[in-house]
Amino acid sequence: MIYGKIWCVVKPSVGVPLFLGSVAVIALLVHASILTNTTWMKAYWEGKPVAKAAQVESSESRPLAALAAPAK
C-alpha cells in the first residue's frame, strides 16, 4: 500500500468510516445534481418514450462518405 503509514497518524476505526462516508456523500451529491440539472430524467422516470433518432430520408443505400460528399 502506498499510503500505509497514514494509519500511524489516523486510527483505522476513525479513518475508514470517514473515508467511506465521504465517498457516500460525494456519490449522493453527484446523483442529486444529475436529477436536478437534466431535462430528460423526469421524463424517463415518468415512463415517456425515448425520442427516436432522425431517419435518413433517402431510400437508397449509400456509404457514409458518399452522403457527406456534394452531389454532382
PDB file of N, CA, C and O in Angstrom:
ATOM      1  N   MET A   1       0.839  -1.167   0.000  1.00  0.00           N
ATOM      2  CA  MET A   1       0.000   0.000   0.000  1.00  0.00           C
ATOM      3  C   MET A   1       0.892   1.241   0.000  1.00  0.00           C
ATOM      4  O   MET A   1       1.855   1.313   0.763  1.00  0.00           O
ATOM      5  N   ILE A   2       0.578   2.205  -0.844  1.00  0.00           N
ATOM      6  CA  ILE A   2       1.411   3.393  -0.967  1.00  0.00           C
ATOM      7  C   ILE A   2       1.341   4.242   0.290  1.00  0.00           C
ATOM      8  O   ILE A   2       2.366   4.698   0.795  1.00  0.00           O
ATOM      9  N   TYR A   3       0.128   4.454   0.799  1.00  0.00           N
ATOM     10  CA  TYR A   3      -0.063   5.337   1.938  1.00  0.00           C
ATOM     11  C   TYR A   3      -0.324   4.540   3.212  1.00  0.00           C
ATOM     12  O   TYR A   3      -1.203   4.896   3.996  1.00  0.00           O
ATOM     13  N   GLY A   4       0.418   3.488   3.419  1.00  0.00           N
ATOM     14  CA  GLY A   4       0.232   2.640   4.588  1.00  0.00           C
ATOM     15  C   GLY A   4       0.561   3.320   5.905  1.00  0.00           C
ATOM     16  O   GLY A   4       0.018   2.946   6.944  1.00  0.00           O
ATOM     17  N   LYS A   5       1.442   4.315   5.881  1.00  0.00           N
ATOM     18  CA  LYS A   5       1.839   4.985   7.113  1.00  0.00           C
ATOM     19  C   LYS A   5       0.769   5.943   7.641  1.00  0.00           C
ATOM     20  O   LYS A   5       0.900   6.450   8.755  1.00  0.00           O
ATOM     21  N   ILE A   6      -0.290   6.201   6.859  1.00  0.00           N
ATOM     22  CA  ILE A   6      -1.343   7.089   7.333  1.00  0.00           C
ATOM     23  C   ILE A   6      -2.005   6.507   8.585  1.00  0.00           C
ATOM     24  O   ILE A   6      -2.506   7.257   9.423  1.00  0.00           O
ATOM     25  N   TRP A   7      -2.011   5.177   8.717  1.00  0.00           N
ATOM     26  CA  TRP A   7      -2.674   4.546   9.856  1.00  0.00           C
ATOM     27  C   TRP A   7      -1.844   4.680  11.127  1.00  0.00           C
ATOM     28  O   TRP A   7      -2.305   4.314  12.208  1.00  0.00           O
ATOM     29  N   CYS A   8      -0.606   5.208  11.006  1.00  0.00           N
ATOM     30  CA  CYS A   8       0.162   5.559  12.210  1.00  0.00           C
ATOM     31  C   CYS A   8      -0.326   6.893  12.781  1.00  0.00           C
ATOM     32  O   CYS A   8      -0.117   7.180  13.960  1.00  0.00           O
ATOM     33  N   VAL A   9      -0.976   7.705  11.945  1.00  0.00           N
ATOM     34  CA  VAL A   9      -1.462   9.011  12.362  1.00  0.00           C
ATOM     35  C   VAL A   9      -2.961   8.964  12.674  1.00  0.00           C
ATOM     36  O   VAL A   9      -3.414   9.512  13.679  1.00  0.00           O
ATOM     37  N   VAL A  10      -3.724   8.299  11.792  1.00  0.00           N
ATOM     38  CA  VAL A  10      -5.176   8.214  11.939  1.00  0.00           C
ATOM     39  C   VAL A  10      -5.540   6.762  12.258  1.00  0.00           C
ATOM     40  O   VAL A  10      -5.105   5.837  11.573  1.00  0.00           O
ATOM     41  N   LYS A  11      -6.344   6.578  13.307  1.00  0.00           N
ATOM     42  CA  LYS A  11      -6.750   5.225  13.673  1.00  0.00           C
ATOM     43  C   LYS A  11      -7.708   4.679  12.609  1.00  0.00           C
ATOM     44  O   LYS A  11      -8.569   5.417  12.132  1.00  0.00           O
ATOM     45  N   PRO A  12      -7.576   3.400  12.226  1.00  0.00           N
ATOM     46  CA  PRO A  12      -8.483   2.833  11.224  1.00  0.00           C
ATOM     47  C   PRO A  12      -9.954   2.881  11.640  1.00  0.00           C
ATOM     48  O   PRO A  12     -10.838   2.947  10.786  1.00  0.00           O
ATOM     49  N   SER A  13     -10.216   2.848  12.939  1.00  0.00           N
ATOM     50  CA  SER A  13     -11.610   2.900  13.381  1.00  0.00           C
ATOM     51  C   SER A  13     -12.222   4.277  13.135  1.00  0.00           C
ATOM     52  O   SER A  13     -13.445   4.418  13.164  1.00  0.00           O
ATOM     53  N   VAL A  14     -11.405   5.281  12.895  1.00  0.00           N
ATOM     54  CA  VAL A  14     -11.890   6.618  12.564  1.00  0.00           C
ATOM     55  C   VAL A  14     -11.748   6.874  11.064  1.00  0.00           C
ATOM     56  O   VAL A  14     -12.661   7.415  10.441  1.00  0.00           O
ATOM     57  N   GLY A  15     -10.624   6.495  10.486  1.00  0.00           N
ATOM     58  CA  GLY A  15     -10.317   6.813   9.091  1.00  0.00           C
ATOM     59  C   GLY A  15     -11.176   6.082   8.083  1.00  0.00           C
ATOM     60  O   GLY A  15     -11.603   6.679   7.094  1.00  0.00           O
ATOM     61  N   VAL A  16     -11.442   4.801   8.308  1.00  0.00           N
ATOM     62  CA  VAL A  16     -12.221   4.022   7.342  1.00  0.00           C
ATOM     63  C   VAL A  16     -13.665   4.526   7.265  1.00  0.00           C
ATOM     64  O   VAL A  16     -14.152   4.769   6.160  1.00  0.00           O
ATOM     65  N   PRO A  17     -14.374   4.694   8.393  1.00  0.00           N
ATOM     66  CA  PRO A  17     -15.732   5.242   8.277  1.00  0.00           C
ATOM     67  C   PRO A  17     -15.765   6.659   7.712  1.00  0.00           C
ATOM     68  O   PRO A  17     -16.695   7.017   6.989  1.00  0.00           O
ATOM     69  N   LEU A  18     -14.764   7.463   8.035  1.00  0.00           N
ATOM     70  CA  LEU A  18     -14.702   8.812   7.496  1.00  0.00           C
ATOM     71  C   LEU A  18     -14.518   8.784   5.982  1.00  0.00           C
ATOM     72  O   LEU A  18     -15.169   9.541   5.261  1.00  0.00           O
ATOM     73  N   PHE A  19     -13.646   7.925   5.505  1.00  0.00           N
ATOM     74  CA  PHE A  19     -13.419   7.779   4.069  1.00  0.00           C
ATOM     75  C   PHE A  19     -14.671   7.269   3.361  1.00  0.00           C
ATOM     76  O   PHE A  19     -15.076   7.835   2.346  1.00  0.00           O
ATOM     77  N   LEU A  20     -15.283   6.219   3.875  1.00  0.00           N
ATOM     78  CA  LEU A  20     -16.478   5.658   3.244  1.00  0.00           C
ATOM     79  C   LEU A  20     -17.649   6.642   3.301  1.00  0.00           C
ATOM     80  O   LEU A  20     -18.444   6.724   2.364  1.00  0.00           O
ATOM     81  N   GLY A  21     -17.747   7.378   4.393  1.00  0.00           N
ATOM     82  CA  GLY A  21     -18.795   8.387   4.492  1.00  0.00           C
ATOM     83  C   GLY A  21     -18.618   9.497   3.478  1.00  0.00           C
ATOM     84  O   GLY A  21     -19.593   9.968   2.893  1.00  0.00           O
ATOM     85  N   SER A  22     -17.381   9.920   3.263  1.00  0.00           N
ATOM     86  CA  SER A  22     -17.133  10.977   2.278  1.00  0.00           C
ATOM     87  C   SER A  22     -17.421  10.480   0.858  1.00  0.00           C
ATOM     88  O   SER A  22     -17.915  11.242   0.028  1.00  0.00           O
ATOM     89  N   VAL A  23     -17.122   9.233   0.577  1.00  0.00           N
ATOM     90  CA  VAL A  23     -17.443   8.665  -0.735  1.00  0.00           C
ATOM     91  C   VAL A  23     -18.957   8.633  -0.929  1.00  0.00           C
ATOM     92  O   VAL A  23     -19.445   8.957  -2.012  1.00  0.00           O
ATOM     93  N   ALA A  24     -19.706   8.249   0.101  1.00  0.00           N
ATOM     94  CA  ALA A  24     -21.163   8.206   0.009  1.00  0.00           C
ATOM     95  C   ALA A  24     -21.749   9.601  -0.194  1.00  0.00           C
ATOM     96  O   ALA A  24     -22.679   9.769  -0.983  1.00  0.00           O
ATOM     97  N   VAL A  25     -21.222  10.595   0.501  1.00  0.00           N
ATOM     98  CA  VAL A  25     -21.724  11.967   0.351  1.00  0.00           C
ATOM     99  C   VAL A  25     -21.451  12.483  -1.058  1.00  0.00           C
ATOM    100  O   VAL A  25     -22.317  13.113  -1.664  1.00  0.00           O
ATOM    101  N   ILE A  26     -20.272  12.225  -1.576  1.00  0.00           N
ATOM    102  CA  ILE A  26     -19.942  12.665  -2.936  1.00  0.00           C
ATOM    103  C   ILE A  26     -20.856  11.993  -3.954  1.00  0.00           C
ATOM    104  O   ILE A  26     -21.331  12.645  -4.883  1.00  0.00           O
ATOM    105  N   ALA A  27     -21.106  10.694  -3.790  1.00  0.00           N
ATOM    106  CA  ALA A  27     -21.990   9.987  -4.714  1.00  0.00           C
ATOM    107  C   ALA A  27     -23.408  10.543  -4.660  1.00  0.00           C
ATOM    108  O   ALA A  27     -24.052  10.688  -5.699  1.00  0.00           O
ATOM    109  N   LEU A  28     -23.900  10.854  -3.470  1.00  0.00           N
ATOM    110  CA  LEU A  28     -25.238  11.436  -3.350  1.00  0.00           C
ATOM    111  C   LEU A  28     -25.301  12.818  -3.989  1.00  0.00           C
ATOM    112  O   LEU A  28     -26.302  13.159  -4.619  1.00  0.00           O
ATOM    113  N   LEU A  29     -24.262  13.607  -3.838  1.00  0.00           N
ATOM    114  CA  LEU A  29     -24.235  14.932  -4.463  1.00  0.00           C
ATOM    115  C   LEU A  29     -24.224  14.849  -5.990  1.00  0.00           C
ATOM    116  O   LEU A  29     -24.891  15.632  -6.666  1.00  0.00           O
ATOM    117  N   VAL A  30     -23.474  13.909  -6.517  1.00  0.00           N
ATOM    118  CA  VAL A  30     -23.426  13.734  -7.973  1.00  0.00           C
ATOM    119  C   VAL A  30     -24.794  13.307  -8.496  1.00  0.00           C
ATOM    120  O   VAL A  30     -25.274  13.842  -9.496  1.00  0.00           O
ATOM    121  N   HIS A  31     -25.417  12.352  -7.826  1.00  0.00           N
ATOM    122  CA  HIS A  31     -26.727  11.889  -8.273  1.00  0.00           C
ATOM    123  C   HIS A  31     -27.786  12.982  -8.132  1.00  0.00           C
ATOM    124  O   HIS A  31     -28.648  13.122  -9.000  1.00  0.00           O
ATOM    125  N   ALA A  32     -27.730  13.741  -7.070  1.00  0.00           N
ATOM    126  CA  ALA A  32     -28.686  14.831  -6.895  1.00  0.00           C
ATOM    127  C   ALA A  32     -28.523  15.896  -7.976  1.00  0.00           C
ATOM    128  O   ALA A  32     -29.512  16.441  -8.466  1.00  0.00           O
ATOM    129  N   SER A  33     -27.287  16.191  -8.346  1.00  0.00           N
ATOM    130  CA  SER A  33     -27.080  17.187  -9.397  1.00  0.00           C
ATOM    131  C   SER A  33     -27.565  16.674 -10.746  1.00  0.00           C
ATOM    132  O   SER A  33     -28.066  17.457 -11.553  1.00  0.00           O
ATOM    133  N   ILE A  34     -27.429  15.396 -11.007  1.00  0.00           N
ATOM    134  CA  ILE A  34     -27.949  14.827 -12.252  1.00  0.00           C
ATOM    135  C   ILE A  34     -29.468  14.919 -12.272  1.00  0.00           C
ATOM    136  O   ILE A  34     -30.059  15.261 -13.296  1.00  0.00           O
ATOM    137  N   LEU A  35     -30.099  14.614 -11.144  1.00  0.00           N
ATOM    138  CA  LEU A  35     -31.561  14.654 -11.090  1.00  0.00           C
ATOM    139  C   LEU A  35     -32.108  16.067 -11.246  1.00  0.00           C
ATOM    140  O   LEU A  35     -33.163  16.255 -11.853  1.00  0.00           O
ATOM    141  N   THR A  36     -31.420  17.048 -10.717  1.00  0.00           N
ATOM    142  CA  THR A  36     -31.948  18.410 -10.753  1.00  0.00           C
ATOM    143  C   THR A  36     -31.516  19.201 -11.980  1.00  0.00           C
ATOM    144  O   THR A  36     -32.176  20.183 -12.320  1.00  0.00           O
ATOM    145  N   ASN A  37     -30.448  18.823 -12.654  1.00  0.00           N
ATOM    146  CA  ASN A  37     -29.916  19.622 -13.758  1.00  0.00           C
ATOM    147  C   ASN A  37     -30.126  19.021 -15.142  1.00  0.00           C
ATOM    148  O   ASN A  37     -29.619  19.564 -16.123  1.00  0.00           O
ATOM    149  N   THR A  38     -30.851  17.930 -15.248  1.00  0.00           N
ATOM    150  CA  THR A  38     -31.114  17.363 -16.565  1.00  0.00           C
ATOM    151  C   THR A  38     -32.600  17.467 -16.868  1.00  0.00           C
ATOM    152  O   THR A  38     -33.433  17.453 -15.961  1.00  0.00           O
ATOM    153  N   THR A  39     -32.921  17.570 -18.139  1.00  0.00           N
ATOM    154  CA  THR A  39     -34.321  17.662 -18.544  1.00  0.00           C
ATOM    155  C   THR A  39     -34.904  16.291 -18.867  1.00  0.00           C
ATOM    156  O   THR A  39     -36.123  16.123 -18.838  1.00  0.00           O
ATOM    157  N   TRP A  40     -34.078  15.332 -19.166  1.00  0.00           N
ATOM    158  CA  TRP A  40     -34.587  14.034 -19.601  1.00  0.00           C
ATOM    159  C   TRP A  40     -34.872  13.085 -18.446  1.00  0.00           C
ATOM    160  O   TRP A  40     -35.580  12.096 -18.635  1.00  0.00           O
ATOM    161  N   MET A  41     -34.345  13.353 -17.258  1.00  0.00           N
ATOM    162  CA  MET A  41     -34.501  12.411 -16.148  1.00  0.00           C
ATOM    163  C   MET A  41     -35.951  12.320 -15.684  1.00  0.00           C
ATOM    164  O   MET A  41     -36.442  11.224 -15.410  1.00  0.00           O
ATOM    165  N   LYS A  42     -36.647  13.460 -15.589  1.00  0.00           N
ATOM    166  CA  LYS A  42     -38.042  13.441 -15.162  1.00  0.00           C
ATOM    167  C   LYS A  42     -38.895  12.682 -16.162  1.00  0.00           C
ATOM    168  O   LYS A  42     -39.758  11.897 -15.769  1.00  0.00           O
ATOM    169  N   ALA A  43     -38.665  12.904 -17.444  1.00  0.00           N
ATOM    170  CA  ALA A  43     -39.412  12.186 -18.475  1.00  0.00           C
ATOM    171  C   ALA A  43     -39.115  10.692 -18.424  1.00  0.00           C
ATOM    172  O   ALA A  43     -40.003   9.872 -18.654  1.00  0.00           O
ATOM    173  N   TYR A  44     -37.880  10.341 -18.125  1.00  0.00           N
ATOM    174  CA  TYR A  44     -37.503   8.928 -18.021  1.00  0.00           C
ATOM    175  C   TYR A  44     -38.236   8.255 -16.873  1.00  0.00           C
ATOM    176  O   TYR A  44     -38.733   7.140 -17.025  1.00  0.00           O
ATOM    177  N   TRP A  45     -38.308   8.919 -15.728  1.00  0.00           N
ATOM    178  CA  TRP A  45     -38.990   8.334 -14.572  1.00  0.00           C
ATOM    179  C   TRP A  45     -40.496   8.264 -14.766  1.00  0.00           C
ATOM    180  O   TRP A  45     -41.151   7.386 -14.205  1.00  0.00           O
ATOM    181  N   GLU A  46     -41.053   9.176 -15.552  1.00  0.00           N
ATOM    182  CA  GLU A  46     -42.484   9.153 -15.814  1.00  0.00           C
ATOM    183  C   GLU A  46     -42.859   8.127 -16.875  1.00  0.00           C
ATOM    184  O   GLU A  46     -44.044   7.883 -17.104  1.00  0.00           O
ATOM    185  N   GLY A  47     -41.880   7.529 -17.517  1.00  0.00           N
ATOM    186  CA  GLY A  47     -42.140   6.466 -18.480  1.00  0.00           C
ATOM    187  C   GLY A  47     -42.447   6.948 -19.879  1.00  0.00           C
ATOM    188  O   GLY A  47     -43.041   6.210 -20.666  1.00  0.00           O
ATOM    189  N   LYS A  48     -42.061   8.158 -20.206  1.00  0.00           N
ATOM    190  CA  LYS A  48     -42.292   8.665 -21.551  1.00  0.00           C
ATOM    191  C   LYS A  48     -41.339   7.968 -22.517  1.00  0.00           C
ATOM    192  O   LYS A  48     -40.211   7.637 -22.153  1.00  0.00           O
ATOM    193  N   PRO A  49     -41.796   7.747 -23.748  1.00  0.00           N
ATOM    194  CA  PRO A  49     -40.926   7.054 -24.709  1.00  0.00           C
ATOM    195  C   PRO A  49     -39.708   7.893 -25.079  1.00  0.00           C
ATOM    196  O   PRO A  49     -39.728   9.122 -25.011  1.00  0.00           O
ATOM    197  N   VAL A  50     -38.682   7.214 -25.461  1.00  0.00           N
ATOM    198  CA  VAL A  50     -37.434   7.864 -25.854  1.00  0.00           C
ATOM    199  C   VAL A  50     -37.614   8.465 -27.240  1.00  0.00           C
ATOM    200  O   VAL A  50     -38.212   7.840 -28.116  1.00  0.00           O
ATOM    201  N   ALA A  51     -37.109   9.658 -27.442  1.00  0.00           N
ATOM    202  CA  ALA A  51     -37.176  10.291 -28.760  1.00  0.00           C
ATOM    203  C   ALA A  51     -36.294   9.503 -29.720  1.00  0.00           C
ATOM    204  O   ALA A  51     -35.141   9.197 -29.418  1.00  0.00           O
ATOM    205  N   LYS A  52     -36.846   9.189 -30.856  1.00  0.00           N
ATOM    206  CA  LYS A  52     -36.108   8.400 -31.832  1.00  0.00           C
ATOM    207  C   LYS A  52     -35.206   9.298 -32.666  1.00  0.00           C
ATOM    208  O   LYS A  52     -35.517  10.466 -32.898  1.00  0.00           O
ATOM    209  N   ALA A  53     -34.107   8.753 -33.103  1.00  0.00           N
ATOM    210  CA  ALA A  53     -33.183   9.498 -33.949  1.00  0.00           C
ATOM    211  C   ALA A  53     -33.825   9.740 -35.312  1.00  0.00           C
ATOM    212  O   ALA A  53     -34.673   8.966 -35.756  1.00  0.00           O
ATOM    213  N   ALA A  54     -33.419  10.801 -35.958  1.00  0.00           N
ATOM    214  CA  ALA A  54     -33.970  11.131 -37.274  1.00  0.00           C
ATOM    215  C   ALA A  54     -33.591  10.053 -38.277  1.00  0.00           C
ATOM    216  O   ALA A  54     -32.453   9.587 -38.315  1.00  0.00           O
ATOM    217  N   GLN A  55     -34.546   9.678 -39.066  1.00  0.00           N
ATOM    218  CA  GLN A  55     -34.318   8.656 -40.080  1.00  0.00           C
ATOM    219  C   GLN A  55     -33.665   9.297 -41.308  1.00  0.00           C
ATOM    220  O   GLN A  55     -33.915  10.461 -41.619  1.00  0.00           O
ATOM    221  N   VAL A  56     -32.832   8.528 -41.994  1.00  0.00           N
ATOM    222  CA  VAL A  56     -32.223   9.004 -43.233  1.00  0.00           C
ATOM    223  C   VAL A  56     -33.315   9.036 -44.283  1.00  0.00           C
ATOM    224  O   VAL A  56     -34.059   8.066 -44.430  1.00  0.00           O
ATOM    225  N   GLU A  57     -33.427  10.147 -45.024  1.00  0.00           N
ATOM    226  CA  GLU A  57     -34.546  10.341 -45.931  1.00  0.00           C
ATOM    227  C   GLU A  57     -34.413   9.566 -47.234  1.00  0.00           C
ATOM    228  O   GLU A  57     -35.425   9.262 -47.865  1.00  0.00           O
ATOM    229  N   SER A  58     -33.209   9.240 -47.650  1.00  0.00           N
ATOM    230  CA  SER A  58     -33.075   8.537 -48.923  1.00  0.00           C
ATOM    231  C   SER A  58     -33.330   7.047 -48.717  1.00  0.00           C
ATOM    232  O   SER A  58     -32.977   6.473 -47.687  1.00  0.00           O
ATOM    233  N   SER A  59     -33.942   6.448 -49.707  1.00  0.00           N
ATOM    234  CA  SER A  59     -34.243   5.027 -49.608  1.00  0.00           C
ATOM    235  C   SER A  59     -33.095   4.173 -50.137  1.00  0.00           C
ATOM    236  O   SER A  59     -33.026   2.977 -49.851  1.00  0.00           O
ATOM    237  N   GLU A  60     -32.203   4.778 -50.900  1.00  0.00           N
ATOM    238  CA  GLU A  60     -31.094   4.002 -51.434  1.00  0.00           C
ATOM    239  C   GLU A  60     -29.986   3.871 -50.397  1.00  0.00           C
ATOM    240  O   GLU A  60     -29.831   4.715 -49.515  1.00  0.00           O
ATOM    241  N   SER A  61     -29.244   2.824 -50.520  1.00  0.00           N
ATOM    242  CA  SER A  61     -28.177   2.547 -49.575  1.00  0.00           C
ATOM    243  C   SER A  61     -26.863   3.063 -50.150  1.00  0.00           C
ATOM    244  O   SER A  61     -26.372   2.547 -51.154  1.00  0.00           O
ATOM    245  N   ARG A  62     -26.287   4.102 -49.498  1.00  0.00           N
ATOM    246  CA  ARG A  62     -25.011   4.650 -49.937  1.00  0.00           C
ATOM    247  C   ARG A  62     -24.052   4.649 -48.757  1.00  0.00           C
ATOM    248  O   ARG A  62     -24.488   4.710 -47.607  1.00  0.00           O
ATOM    249  N   PRO A  63     -22.747   4.582 -49.026  1.00  0.00           N
ATOM    250  CA  PRO A  63     -21.783   4.679 -47.929  1.00  0.00           C
ATOM    251  C   PRO A  63     -21.835   6.057 -47.284  1.00  0.00           C
ATOM    252  O   PRO A  63     -22.267   7.027 -47.907  1.00  0.00           O
ATOM    253  N   LEU A  64     -21.404   6.135 -46.064  1.00  0.00           N
ATOM    254  CA  LEU A  64     -21.450   7.393 -45.318  1.00  0.00           C
ATOM    255  C   LEU A  64     -20.608   8.476 -45.978  1.00  0.00           C
ATOM    256  O   LEU A  64     -20.985   9.647 -45.950  1.00  0.00           O
ATOM    257  N   ALA A  65     -19.489   8.113 -46.563  1.00  0.00           N
ATOM    258  CA  ALA A  65     -18.643   9.099 -47.245  1.00  0.00           C
ATOM    259  C   ALA A  65     -19.373   9.717 -48.426  1.00  0.00           C
ATOM    260  O   ALA A  65     -19.174  10.891 -48.737  1.00  0.00           O
ATOM    261  N   ALA A  66     -20.218   8.931 -49.085  1.00  0.00           N
ATOM    262  CA  ALA A  66     -20.972   9.454 -50.211  1.00  0.00           C
ATOM    263  C   ALA A  66     -22.042  10.436 -49.755  1.00  0.00           C
ATOM    264  O   ALA A  66     -22.396  11.349 -50.500  1.00  0.00           O
ATOM    265  N   LEU A  67     -22.558  10.266 -48.554  1.00  0.00           N
ATOM    266  CA  LEU A  67     -23.555  11.189 -48.022  1.00  0.00           C
ATOM    267  C   LEU A  67     -22.933  12.543 -47.728  1.00  0.00           C
ATOM    268  O   LEU A  67     -23.598  13.569 -47.876  1.00  0.00           O
ATOM    269  N   ALA A  68     -21.678  12.567 -47.317  1.00  0.00           N
ATOM    270  CA  ALA A  68     -21.003  13.810 -46.959  1.00  0.00           C
ATOM    271  C   ALA A  68     -20.509  14.564 -48.177  1.00  0.00           C
ATOM    272  O   ALA A  68     -20.355  15.785 -48.131  1.00  0.00           O
ATOM    273  N   ALA A  69     -20.259  13.852 -49.267  1.00  0.00           N
ATOM    274  CA  ALA A  69     -19.731  14.481 -50.485  1.00  0.00           C
ATOM    275  C   ALA A  69     -20.855  15.208 -51.200  1.00  0.00           C
ATOM    276  O   ALA A  69     -21.993  14.738 -51.196  1.00  0.00           O
ATOM    277  N   PRO A  70     -20.557  16.347 -51.816  1.00  0.00           N
ATOM    278  CA  PRO A  70     -21.596  17.065 -52.575  1.00  0.00           C
ATOM    279  C   PRO A  70     -22.027  16.257 -53.803  1.00  0.00           C
ATOM    280  O   PRO A  70     -21.218  15.567 -54.424  1.00  0.00           O
ATOM    281  N   ALA A  71     -23.296  16.355 -54.132  1.00  0.00           N
ATOM    282  CA  ALA A  71     -23.831  15.622 -55.292  1.00  0.00           C
ATOM    283  C   ALA A  71     -23.366  16.292 -56.575  1.00  0.00           C
ATOM    284  O   ALA A  71     -23.260  17.517 -56.644  1.00  0.00           O
ATOM    285  N   LYS A  72     -23.090  15.480 -57.590  1.00  0.00           N
ATOM    286  CA  LYS A  72     -22.634  16.010 -58.879  1.00  0.00           C
ATOM    287  C   LYS A  72     -23.762  16.037 -59.881  1.00  0.00           C
ATOM    288  O   LYS A  72     -23.563  16.453 -61.022  1.00  0.00           O
TER     289      LYS A  72
END
